[in-house]
Amino acid sequence: MKLNLLVLFIFFLQASFKPAENPSFKGGASGLANFINQSMIYPEYSKQNCIEGTIEVSFRLNSQGRIIESKVQKGLGIDLDDEALRLIRLTSGKWTIPALYDTTSVITLPINFSLRQFNCWRSATEIKAAIDAYKAQGYLSDAVITYYEKKDKGNYTADDEQKIIQLKEELGYDDDYISRVIDQAKQKIKQGDQEGACKDLQFVRKIGSDKADKLIATYCK
């Protein structure tokens, strides 16, 4: 997936960093843009709903060039935020730090998500509705997860289960969805992002599926 990040990063880095005093990504601005491009896994919900945008992530670097205290500084409150944060965390250890660098300094980088090459389009009203639906979906997902936590403890009824099955259907938590989440986790494993992969795999388990259990046993000990 090719994104128009290079110009944005070069502009940002030239405007914000003085090479003698501040960190630089190993490989320079173009290397950073390429790394982001190659590592990005466009989030499923945003991809399906044609949601694009620029997410700003702030972070600090320690003297070894590792990411610390990273967070979304400006986002949309959806899965694009999570992916932007994951991408920045993947750069950990890939920064060159000058001897006199102040490790209390905060760096903010923009991550641009674009579906232009997929000819994906929705109206502003449709996109807003999709973003609102995503946020509401979080509460419903929590209800599903809570149910299975109780079920594991033997605290459930047949009526409860039927309601949760219907809720999962409404949320689209079917076999195809679970397979996509597992495939996404496998991509993250290949990138060395075991933490991100295990988060996806554990989610599959939490919504009542055992399809990720073998991968969890292997990578999420």
GROMACS elastic network, one bead per residue, 0.5 to 0.9 nm:
[ bonds ]
;  ai    aj funct       b0    kb
    1    37     6  0.64395   500
    1    38     6  0.71566   500
    1    40     6  0.79385   500
    1    41     6  0.89491   500
    1    42     6  0.89663   500
    1   117     6  0.85874   500
    2     5     6  0.85674   500
    2    34     6  0.88648   500
    2    37     6  0.61475   500
    2    38     6  0.82073   500
    2   114     6  0.88563   500
    2   117     6  0.84478   500
    3     6     6  0.80814   500
    3    33     6  0.86781   500
    3    37     6  0.63925   500
    3   112     6  0.73643   500
    3   113     6  0.72787   500
    3   114     6  0.65276   500
    3   115     6  0.86599   500
    3   116     6  0.89532   500
    4     7     6  0.69830   500
    4     8     6  0.74860   500
    4    33     6  0.87487   500
    4   112     6  0.74846   500
    4   113     6  0.88141   500
    4   114     6  0.80935   500
    5     8     6  0.52232   500
    5     9     6  0.60481   500
    5    10     6  0.85575   500
    5    30     6  0.89031   500
    5    33     6  0.57538   500
    5    34     6  0.84278   500
    5    36     6  0.83979   500
    5    37     6  0.79074   500
    5   110     6  0.87698   500
    5   111     6  0.75500   500
    5   112     6  0.64950   500
    6     9     6  0.52501   500
    6    10     6  0.60914   500
    6    11     6  0.84967   500
    6    29     6  0.71882   500
    6    30     6  0.59840   500
    6    31     6  0.89405   500
    6    32     6  0.82613   500
    6    33     6  0.52719   500
    6    34     6  0.78334   500
    7    10     6  0.51912   500
    7    11     6  0.60388   500
    7    12     6  0.84707   500
    7    29     6  0.89566   500
    7    30     6  0.87175   500
    7    33     6  0.88206   500
    8    11     6  0.52641   500
    8    12     6  0.61049   500
    8    13     6  0.85747   500
    8    33     6  0.88466   500
    8   110     6  0.80011   500
    8   112     6  0.87910   500
    9    12     6  0.50009   500
    9    13     6  0.59235   500
    9    14     6  0.83541   500
    9    29     6  0.60595   500
    9    30     6  0.77718   500
    9    32     6  0.78391   500
    9    33     6  0.67310   500
    9   109     6  0.78931   500
    9   110     6  0.77638   500
    9   111     6  0.89802   500
   10    13     6  0.52249   500
   10    14     6  0.59709   500
   10    15     6  0.83817   500
   10    28     6  0.88088   500
   10    29     6  0.54573   500
   10    30     6  0.73179   500
   10    33     6  0.87202   500
   11    14     6  0.53228   500
   11    15     6  0.60550   500
   11    16     6  0.85143   500
   12    15     6  0.51874   500
   12    16     6  0.59599   500
   12    17     6  0.81422   500
   12   109     6  0.77875   500
   12   110     6  0.86057   500
   13    16     6  0.51674   500
   13    17     6  0.53990   500
   13    18     6  0.84720   500
   13    24     6  0.85371   500
   13    29     6  0.70232   500
   13   109     6  0.89045   500
   14    17     6  0.58031   500
   14    18     6  0.75125   500
   14    19     6  0.89668   500
   14    29     6  0.89763   500
   15    18     6  0.83417   500
   16    22     6  0.88747   500
   16   107     6  0.87756   500
   17    20     6  0.86300   500
   17    21     6  0.76399   500
   17    22     6  0.56453   500
   17    23     6  0.74351   500
   17    24     6  0.79897   500
   18    21     6  0.55481   500
   18    22     6  0.55997   500
   18    23     6  0.83813   500
   19    22     6  0.54196   500
   19    23     6  0.69347   500
   19    24     6  0.69259   500
   19    98     6  0.84119   500
   20    23     6  0.84674   500
   20    98     6  0.69917   500
   21    97     6  0.85315   500
   21    98     6  0.61374   500
   21    99     6  0.82687   500
   21   100     6  0.67466   500
   21   101     6  0.58560   500
   21   102     6  0.86121   500
   22    96     6  0.87353   500
   22    97     6  0.68546   500
   22    98     6  0.63478   500
   22   100     6  0.85263   500
   22   101     6  0.59489   500
   22   102     6  0.82369   500
   23    61     6  0.82902   500
   23    65     6  0.79188   500
   23    95     6  0.63290   500
   23    96     6  0.54988   500
   23    98     6  0.63397   500
   23   101     6  0.74363   500
   24    27     6  0.83000   500
   24    28     6  0.64338   500
   24    29     6  0.80260   500
   24    94     6  0.87912   500
   24    95     6  0.56345   500
   24    96     6  0.53330   500
   24    97     6  0.69401   500
   24    98     6  0.87274   500
   25    28     6  0.51748   500
   25    29     6  0.67875   500
   25    31     6  0.73469   500
   25    32     6  0.62882   500
   25    65     6  0.89985   500
   25    91     6  0.83221   500
   25    94     6  0.61035   500
   25    96     6  0.61628   500
   25    97     6  0.89645   500
   26    29     6  0.85164   500
   26    31     6  0.70237   500
   26    32     6  0.77135   500
   26    94     6  0.57131   500
   26    95     6  0.55087   500
   26    96     6  0.62532   500
   27    30     6  0.68692   500
   27    32     6  0.68270   500
   27    94     6  0.88779   500
   28    31     6  0.51307   500
   28    32     6  0.63074   500
   28    33     6  0.87789   500
   29    32     6  0.50817   500
   29    33     6  0.62648   500
   29    34     6  0.86313   500
   30    33     6  0.50759   500
   30    34     6  0.61065   500
   30    35     6  0.84978   500
   31    34     6  0.50968   500
   31    35     6  0.60392   500
   31    36     6  0.86215   500
   32    35     6  0.50622   500
   32    36     6  0.62344   500
   32    37     6  0.85872   500
   32    91     6  0.83392   500
   33    36     6  0.52232   500
   33    37     6  0.61364   500
   33    38     6  0.86329   500
   34    37     6  0.50102   500
   34    38     6  0.60350   500
   34    39     6  0.84172   500
   35    38     6  0.52759   500
   35    39     6  0.59939   500
   35    40     6  0.84196   500
   35    87     6  0.88407   500
   35    91     6  0.82220   500
   36    39     6  0.52210   500
   36    40     6  0.58651   500
   36    87     6  0.65192   500
   36    88     6  0.82026   500
   36    90     6  0.89329   500
   36    91     6  0.86758   500
   36   111     6  0.81198   500
   37    40     6  0.55813   500
   37    41     6  0.89757   500
   38    41     6  0.85556   500
   39    87     6  0.70053   500
   39    90     6  0.84598   500
   39   188     6  0.86000   500
   39   191     6  0.72106   500
   40    43     6  0.88249   500
   40    83     6  0.74984   500
   40    84     6  0.83740   500
   40    87     6  0.68403   500
   41    44     6  0.85930   500
   41    83     6  0.73311   500
   41   184     6  0.74976   500
   41   187     6  0.80373   500
   41   188     6  0.83509   500
   42    45     6  0.88478   500
   42    46     6  0.75940   500
   42    47     6  0.64909   500
   42    80     6  0.77119   500
   42    83     6  0.75468   500
   42   113     6  0.77468   500
   42   115     6  0.89740   500
   43    46     6  0.56721   500
   43    47     6  0.60348   500
   43    48     6  0.86612   500
   43    79     6  0.59972   500
   43    80     6  0.62607   500
   43    82     6  0.86272   500
   43    83     6  0.69006   500
   43   184     6  0.89160   500
   44    47     6  0.50967   500
   44    48     6  0.61077   500
   44    49     6  0.86172   500
   44    79     6  0.80385   500
   44   180     6  0.82124   500
   44   181     6  0.84387   500
   45    48     6  0.52357   500
   45    49     6  0.62379   500
   45    50     6  0.85291   500
   45    51     6  0.82854   500
   45    78     6  0.85420   500
   45    79     6  0.70268   500
   45    80     6  0.88392   500
   45   130     6  0.88806   500
   45   134     6  0.80233   500
   46    49     6  0.50926   500
   46    50     6  0.57844   500
   46    52     6  0.72420   500
   46    78     6  0.79205   500
   46    79     6  0.68604   500
   46    80     6  0.69574   500
   46   130     6  0.84912   500
   46   131     6  0.85564   500
   47    50     6  0.51972   500
   47    51     6  0.63362   500
   47    52     6  0.82256   500
   47   115     6  0.74632   500
   47   120     6  0.83161   500
   48    51     6  0.79244   500
   48   120     6  0.86579   500
   49   120     6  0.82406   500
   49   121     6  0.82529   500
   49   122     6  0.73584   500
   49   126     6  0.84082   500
   49   127     6  0.70015   500
   49   130     6  0.66942   500
   49   131     6  0.88883   500
   50   114     6  0.88397   500
   50   115     6  0.68788   500
   50   119     6  0.89996   500
   50   120     6  0.53958   500
   50   121     6  0.56247   500
   50   122     6  0.61164   500
   50   127     6  0.73798   500
   51    80     6  0.85716   500
   51   113     6  0.83742   500
   51   114     6  0.81510   500
   51   115     6  0.79156   500
   51   120     6  0.86822   500
   51   121     6  0.82943   500
   51   122     6  0.79555   500
   51   127     6  0.63409   500
   51   130     6  0.82841   500
   51   131     6  0.82584   500
   52    80     6  0.82098   500
   52   112     6  0.78698   500
   52   113     6  0.52457   500
   52   114     6  0.52336   500
   52   115     6  0.66588   500
   52   116     6  0.89262   500
   53    75     6  0.84912   500
   53    76     6  0.81501   500
   53    80     6  0.81966   500
   53   111     6  0.83439   500
   53   112     6  0.59539   500
   53   113     6  0.53180   500
   53   114     6  0.67949   500
   54    74     6  0.84946   500
   54    75     6  0.74371   500
   54    76     6  0.88152   500
   54    80     6  0.87471   500
   54    84     6  0.89443   500
   54   110     6  0.61561   500
   54   111     6  0.54203   500
   54   113     6  0.60402   500
   54   114     6  0.86268   500
   55    72     6  0.73333   500
   55    73     6  0.77910   500
   55    74     6  0.58493   500
   55    76     6  0.74346   500
   55    80     6  0.73273   500
   55    81     6  0.63139   500
   55    84     6  0.64558   500
   55    85     6  0.87276   500
   55   109     6  0.83460   500
   55   110     6  0.55822   500
   55   111     6  0.51796   500
   55   112     6  0.64515   500
   55   113     6  0.79759   500
   56    71     6  0.88119   500
   56    72     6  0.60509   500
   56    73     6  0.53564   500
   56    75     6  0.64439   500
   56    81     6  0.84492   500
   56    84     6  0.77484   500
   56    85     6  0.87013   500
   56   108     6  0.64282   500
   56   109     6  0.55691   500
   56   111     6  0.61851   500
   56   112     6  0.87031   500
   57    70     6  0.69838   500
   57    71     6  0.57090   500
   57    73     6  0.51041   500
   57    74     6  0.69591   500
   57    75     6  0.83237   500
   57    81     6  0.84870   500
   57    84     6  0.69862   500
   57    85     6  0.62933   500
   57    88     6  0.73520   500
   57   107     6  0.82065   500
   57   108     6  0.54653   500
   57   109     6  0.54606   500
   57   110     6  0.63752   500
   57   111     6  0.76372   500
   58    69     6  0.81728   500
   58    70     6  0.56650   500
   58    71     6  0.55805   500
   58    72     6  0.62434   500
   58    73     6  0.57268   500
   58    74     6  0.88903   500
   58    85     6  0.87978   500
   58    88     6  0.88066   500
   58   106     6  0.64392   500
   58   107     6  0.53999   500
   58   109     6  0.63965   500
   58   110     6  0.88481   500
   59    67     6  0.65855   500
   59    68     6  0.62041   500
   59    69     6  0.55456   500
   59    71     6  0.64532   500
   59    72     6  0.87742   500
   59    88     6  0.83369   500
   59    89     6  0.88889   500
   59   105     6  0.85452   500
   59   106     6  0.56114   500
   59   107     6  0.54091   500
   59   108     6  0.64736   500
   59   109     6  0.85078   500
   60    66     6  0.82628   500
   60    67     6  0.59139   500
   60    68     6  0.51684   500
   60    69     6  0.60157   500
   60    70     6  0.67043   500
   60   103     6  0.66198   500
   60   104     6  0.66888   500
   60   105     6  0.62471   500
   60   106     6  0.50621   500
   60   107     6  0.61282   500
   60   108     6  0.88681   500
   61    64     6  0.76468   500
   61    65     6  0.54235   500
   61    66     6  0.53587   500
   61    68     6  0.57393   500
   61    69     6  0.84359   500
   61    92     6  0.81933   500
   61    93     6  0.89059   500
   61    95     6  0.82248   500
   61    97     6  0.82376   500
   61   103     6  0.59058   500
   61   104     6  0.79891   500
   61   105     6  0.79622   500
   61   106     6  0.80535   500
   61   107     6  0.82788   500
   62    65     6  0.53701   500
   62    66     6  0.55147   500
   62    67     6  0.67608   500
   62    68     6  0.68843   500
   62    97     6  0.81121   500
   62   102     6  0.88298   500
   62   103     6  0.55003   500
   62   104     6  0.83802   500
   63    66     6  0.74441   500
   63    96     6  0.87209   500
   63    97     6  0.61014   500
   63    98     6  0.81641   500
   63    99     6  0.79244   500
   63   101     6  0.78269   500
   63   102     6  0.87901   500
   63   103     6  0.67662   500
   64    93     6  0.66663   500
   64    95     6  0.78772   500
   64    96     6  0.77848   500
   64    97     6  0.68986   500
   65    91     6  0.89723   500
   65    92     6  0.65180   500
   65    94     6  0.63577   500
   65    96     6  0.59620   500
   65    97     6  0.58776   500
   66    89     6  0.85707   500
   66    91     6  0.78545   500
   66    94     6  0.73485   500
   66    95     6  0.72327   500
   67    70     6  0.68298   500
   67    88     6  0.80107   500
   67    89     6  0.61919   500
   67    90     6  0.85855   500
   67    91     6  0.74533   500
   67    93     6  0.71843   500
   68    89     6  0.84879   500
   68    92     6  0.84308   500
   70    85     6  0.72470   500
   70    88     6  0.79413   500
   70    89     6  0.73806   500
   71    85     6  0.65662   500
   72    75     6  0.63262   500
   72    81     6  0.65647   500
   72    82     6  0.82225   500
   72    84     6  0.78526   500
   72    85     6  0.64039   500
   73   108     6  0.77110   500
   74    77     6  0.88982   500
   74    81     6  0.84915   500
   75    78     6  0.78285   500
   75    80     6  0.77851   500
   75    81     6  0.57034   500
   76    79     6  0.83488   500
   76    80     6  0.73077   500
   76    81     6  0.66077   500
   76   131     6  0.77541   500
   77    80     6  0.77928   500
   77    81     6  0.63198   500
   77    82     6  0.87213   500
   77   131     6  0.78057   500
   77   134     6  0.85904   500
   77   135     6  0.73057   500
   78    81     6  0.57749   500
   78    82     6  0.73183   500
   78   131     6  0.67873   500
   78   134     6  0.65875   500
   78   135     6  0.69900   500
   79    82     6  0.51451   500
   79    83     6  0.64294   500
   79    84     6  0.87004   500
   79   134     6  0.85387   500
   80    83     6  0.51850   500
   80    84     6  0.61077   500
   80    85     6  0.85941   500
   80   113     6  0.77202   500
   81    84     6  0.52060   500
   81    85     6  0.62242   500
   81    86     6  0.85955   500
   82    85     6  0.52213   500
   82    86     6  0.61364   500
   82    87     6  0.86894   500
   83    87     6  0.61006   500
   83    88     6  0.86738   500
   84    87     6  0.51802   500
   84    88     6  0.63960   500
   84    89     6  0.87198   500
   84   110     6  0.84266   500
   84   111     6  0.60141   500
   84   112     6  0.85022   500
   84   113     6  0.88304   500
   85    88     6  0.52934   500
   85    89     6  0.62667   500
   85    90     6  0.87069   500
   85   111     6  0.89686   500
   86    89     6  0.51004   500
   86    90     6  0.62272   500
   86   193     6  0.85494   500
   86   196     6  0.73292   500
   87    90     6  0.50570   500
   87    91     6  0.68719   500
   87   111     6  0.85244   500
   88    91     6  0.54089   500
   88    92     6  0.73733   500
   88   109     6  0.82888   500
   88   111     6  0.86797   500
   89    92     6  0.54630   500
   90    93     6  0.83972   500
   90    94     6  0.85928   500
   90   191     6  0.86243   500
   90   192     6  0.84792   500
   90   193     6  0.72274   500
   91    94     6  0.54022   500
   91    95     6  0.74523   500
   92    95     6  0.71350   500
   93    96     6  0.82862   500
   97   100     6  0.83672   500
   97   101     6  0.66083   500
   98   101     6  0.53227   500
   99   102     6  0.89262   500
  101   104     6  0.88363   500
  101   105     6  0.83930   500
  102   105     6  0.57564   500
  103   106     6  0.80807   500
  114   117     6  0.78932   500
  114   118     6  0.89472   500
  115   118     6  0.53568   500
  115   119     6  0.67952   500
  115   120     6  0.60652   500
  115   121     6  0.84012   500
  116   119     6  0.53678   500
  116   120     6  0.64834   500
  116   121     6  0.83262   500
  117   120     6  0.78379   500
  118   121     6  0.89038   500
  122   125     6  0.79999   500
  122   126     6  0.58986   500
  122   127     6  0.61793   500
  123   126     6  0.51367   500
  123   127     6  0.62247   500
  123   128     6  0.86134   500
  124   127     6  0.51176   500
  124   128     6  0.61318   500
  124   129     6  0.85723   500
  125   128     6  0.51890   500
  125   129     6  0.62018   500
  125   130     6  0.86443   500
  126   129     6  0.50585   500
  126   130     6  0.61577   500
  126   131     6  0.86794   500
  127   131     6  0.61878   500
  127   132     6  0.85852   500
  128   131     6  0.51001   500
  128   132     6  0.61606   500
  128   133     6  0.84951   500
  129   132     6  0.50919   500
  129   133     6  0.60294   500
  129   134     6  0.85837   500
  130   134     6  0.61422   500
  130   135     6  0.87550   500
  131   134     6  0.50852   500
  131   135     6  0.64689   500
  131   136     6  0.87685   500
  132   135     6  0.52527   500
  132   136     6  0.62978   500
  132   137     6  0.85319   500
  133   136     6  0.50433   500
  133   137     6  0.59059   500
  133   138     6  0.87365   500
  134   138     6  0.65843   500
  135   138     6  0.53987   500
  135   139     6  0.75002   500
  136   139     6  0.56609   500
  136   140     6  0.69241   500
  136   141     6  0.89685   500
  137   140     6  0.50577   500
  137   141     6  0.60668   500
  137   142     6  0.85649   500
  137   171     6  0.72535   500
  138   141     6  0.50635   500
  138   142     6  0.62453   500
  138   143     6  0.87795   500
  139   142     6  0.50870   500
  139   143     6  0.64835   500
  139   144     6  0.89753   500
  140   143     6  0.50339   500
  140   144     6  0.65284   500
  140   145     6  0.87967   500
  140   167     6  0.76659   500
  140   168     6  0.88169   500
  140   171     6  0.79568   500
  141   144     6  0.51008   500
  141   145     6  0.62299   500
  141   146     6  0.85576   500
  141   167     6  0.87683   500
  141   168     6  0.82883   500
  141   171     6  0.79118   500
  141   207     6  0.79352   500
  142   145     6  0.50588   500
  142   146     6  0.59908   500
  142   147     6  0.85103   500
  143   146     6  0.51462   500
  143   147     6  0.61965   500
  143   148     6  0.88752   500
  143   164     6  0.81604   500
  143   167     6  0.89438   500
  144   147     6  0.51832   500
  144   148     6  0.65407   500
  144   149     6  0.87892   500
  144   164     6  0.61880   500
  144   165     6  0.87940   500
  144   167     6  0.76121   500
  144   168     6  0.73896   500
  144   206     6  0.80110   500
  144   207     6  0.60620   500
  144   208     6  0.83074   500
  145   148     6  0.53406   500
  145   149     6  0.62676   500
  145   150     6  0.87540   500
  145   203     6  0.84622   500
  145   206     6  0.53575   500
  145   207     6  0.54279   500
  145   208     6  0.78575   500
  146   149     6  0.50691   500
  146   150     6  0.63043   500
  146   151     6  0.86041   500
  146   206     6  0.84341   500
  146   207     6  0.89110   500
  147   150     6  0.51909   500
  147   151     6  0.61219   500
  147   152     6  0.87369   500
  147   155     6  0.86581   500
  147   156     6  0.76144   500
  147   160     6  0.79936   500
  147   161     6  0.81018   500
  147   164     6  0.75126   500
  147   207     6  0.86445   500
  148   152     6  0.61008   500
  148   153     6  0.86473   500
  148   156     6  0.86653   500
  148   206     6  0.65916   500
  148   207     6  0.67484   500
  148   208     6  0.62102   500
  149   152     6  0.53126   500
  149   153     6  0.68113   500
  149   155     6  0.86971   500
  149   206     6  0.75121   500
  150   153     6  0.51673   500
  150   154     6  0.64280   500
  150   155     6  0.50603   500
  150   156     6  0.65065   500
  151   155     6  0.51544   500
  151   156     6  0.53617   500
  151   157     6  0.86154   500
  151   161     6  0.89694   500
  152   155     6  0.74124   500
  152   156     6  0.88583   500
  153   156     6  0.84509   500
  154   157     6  0.89781   500
  156   159     6  0.83476   500
  156   160     6  0.63190   500
  156   161     6  0.72946   500
  157   160     6  0.51399   500
  157   161     6  0.63797   500
  157   162     6  0.88175   500
  158   161     6  0.50893   500
  158   162     6  0.62968   500
  158   163     6  0.87708   500
  159   162     6  0.52165   500
  159   163     6  0.63875   500
  159   164     6  0.87848   500
  160   163     6  0.52499   500
  160   164     6  0.63384   500
  160   165     6  0.87391   500
  161   164     6  0.50990   500
  161   165     6  0.61371   500
  161   166     6  0.86504   500
  162   165     6  0.50975   500
  162   166     6  0.63158   500
  162   167     6  0.86199   500
  163   166     6  0.51945   500
  163   167     6  0.61802   500
  163   168     6  0.87024   500
  164   168     6  0.60665   500
  164   169     6  0.85500   500
  165   168     6  0.51371   500
  165   169     6  0.63448   500
  165   170     6  0.87765   500
  166   169     6  0.50865   500
  166   170     6  0.63487   500
  166   171     6  0.87370   500
  167   170     6  0.50274   500
  167   171     6  0.62404   500
  167   172     6  0.86276   500
  167   173     6  0.87295   500
  168   172     6  0.60656   500
  168   173     6  0.51078   500
  168   174     6  0.73308   500
  168   207     6  0.83369   500
  169   172     6  0.50532   500
  169   173     6  0.59982   500
  169   174     6  0.67443   500
  170   173     6  0.77594   500
  171   174     6  0.85288   500
  172   176     6  0.88197   500
  172   177     6  0.68655   500
  173   176     6  0.79358   500
  173   177     6  0.56550   500
  173   178     6  0.66856   500
  173   207     6  0.80881   500
  174   177     6  0.53111   500
  174   178     6  0.63069   500
  174   179     6  0.87138   500
  175   178     6  0.50659   500
  175   179     6  0.60966   500
  175   180     6  0.86448   500
  175   209     6  0.89956   500
  176   179     6  0.50981   500
  176   180     6  0.62912   500
  176   181     6  0.87609   500
  177   180     6  0.51393   500
  177   181     6  0.63287   500
  177   182     6  0.87169   500
  178   181     6  0.51145   500
  178   182     6  0.62234   500
  178   183     6  0.86079   500
  178   204     6  0.64684   500
  178   209     6  0.81104   500
  178   211     6  0.79505   500
  178   212     6  0.87120   500
  179   182     6  0.50954   500
  179   183     6  0.60981   500
  179   184     6  0.85519   500
  179   211     6  0.83246   500
  180   183     6  0.50312   500
  180   184     6  0.61160   500
  180   185     6  0.85931   500
  181   184     6  0.50370   500
  181   185     6  0.62453   500
  181   186     6  0.87383   500
  181   200     6  0.63949   500
  181   201     6  0.74714   500
  181   203     6  0.87945   500
  181   204     6  0.75220   500
  182   186     6  0.62635   500
  182   187     6  0.87532   500
  182   197     6  0.83612   500
  182   200     6  0.70545   500
  182   201     6  0.63761   500
  182   204     6  0.78255   500
  182   211     6  0.83586   500
  182   212     6  0.67756   500
  182   215     6  0.89035   500
  183   186     6  0.50345   500
  183   187     6  0.64063   500
  183   188     6  0.88022   500
  184   187     6  0.51518   500
  184   188     6  0.64537   500
  184   189     6  0.88022   500
  184   197     6  0.75528   500
  184   200     6  0.77963   500
  185   188     6  0.50588   500
  185   189     6  0.62671   500
  185   190     6  0.87882   500
  185   193     6  0.88058   500
  185   194     6  0.84369   500
  185   196     6  0.72559   500
  185   198     6  0.71387   500
  185   199     6  0.82630   500
  185   200     6  0.58816   500
  185   201     6  0.65937   500
  186   190     6  0.63838   500
  186   191     6  0.87673   500
  186   197     6  0.67825   500
  186   215     6  0.88408   500
  187   190     6  0.51760   500
  187   191     6  0.64752   500
  187   192     6  0.88919   500
  187   193     6  0.86609   500
  187   197     6  0.79517   500
  188   192     6  0.63546   500
  188   193     6  0.50445   500
  188   194     6  0.66817   500
  188   195     6  0.86329   500
  188   196     6  0.65767   500
  188   197     6  0.53580   500
  189   192     6  0.50566   500
  189   193     6  0.53480   500
  189   194     6  0.53373   500
  189   195     6  0.86174   500
  189   196     6  0.81252   500
  189   197     6  0.59237   500
  189   198     6  0.87053   500
  189   219     6  0.84477   500
  190   193     6  0.73960   500
  190   194     6  0.86210   500
  191   194     6  0.82035   500
  192   195     6  0.86617   500
  192   197     6  0.89614   500
  193   196     6  0.54744   500
  193   197     6  0.62518   500
  193   198     6  0.86943   500
  194   197     6  0.50143   500
  194   198     6  0.60118   500
  194   199     6  0.85441   500
  194   219     6  0.69518   500
  194   220     6  0.76768   500
  195   198     6  0.52572   500
  195   199     6  0.63043   500
  195   200     6  0.89186   500
  195   220     6  0.80669   500
  196   199     6  0.51567   500
  196   200     6  0.65837   500
  196   201     6  0.88156   500
  197   200     6  0.52639   500
  197   201     6  0.62186   500
  197   202     6  0.85712   500
  197   219     6  0.84645   500
  197   220     6  0.86193   500
  198   202     6  0.57908   500
  198   203     6  0.82893   500
  198   215     6  0.85273   500
  198   216     6  0.67409   500
  198   219     6  0.71333   500
  198   220     6  0.57607   500
  199   202     6  0.52745   500
  199   203     6  0.62219   500
  199   204     6  0.89007   500
  199   220     6  0.89988   500
  200   203     6  0.51292   500
  200   204     6  0.65673   500
  200   205     6  0.89930   500
  201   204     6  0.51986   500
  201   205     6  0.66055   500
  201   206     6  0.87727   500
  201   211     6  0.88680   500
  201   212     6  0.56463   500
  201   213     6  0.78213   500
  201   215     6  0.74845   500
  201   216     6  0.64308   500
  201   220     6  0.86282   500
  202   205     6  0.50464   500
  202   206     6  0.60914   500
  202   207     6  0.87799   500
  202   212     6  0.76365   500
  202   213     6  0.84556   500
  202   216     6  0.72168   500
  202   220     6  0.86012   500
  203   207     6  0.63322   500
  203   208     6  0.88935   500
  204   207     6  0.55025   500
  204   208     6  0.69028   500
  204   209     6  0.57772   500
  204   210     6  0.74731   500
  204   211     6  0.74832   500
  204   212     6  0.64494   500
  204   213     6  0.87880   500
  205   208     6  0.53957   500
  205   210     6  0.57700   500
  205   211     6  0.75748   500
  205   212     6  0.66104   500
  205   213     6  0.71606   500
  206   209     6  0.72543   500
  209   212     6  0.73578   500
  209   213     6  0.84226   500
  210   213     6  0.53061   500
  210   214     6  0.83933   500
  211   214     6  0.74710   500
  211   215     6  0.85917   500
  212   215     6  0.54575   500
  212   216     6  0.61266   500
  212   217     6  0.87216   500
  213   217     6  0.61126   500
  213   218     6  0.86488   500
  214   217     6  0.51253   500
  214   218     6  0.63532   500
  214   219     6  0.87542   500
  215   218     6  0.50480   500
  215   219     6  0.59621   500
  215   220     6  0.75366   500
  216   219     6  0.53631   500
  216   221     6  0.71560   500
  217   220     6  0.59530   500
  217   221     6  0.62094   500
  218   221     6  0.69269   500
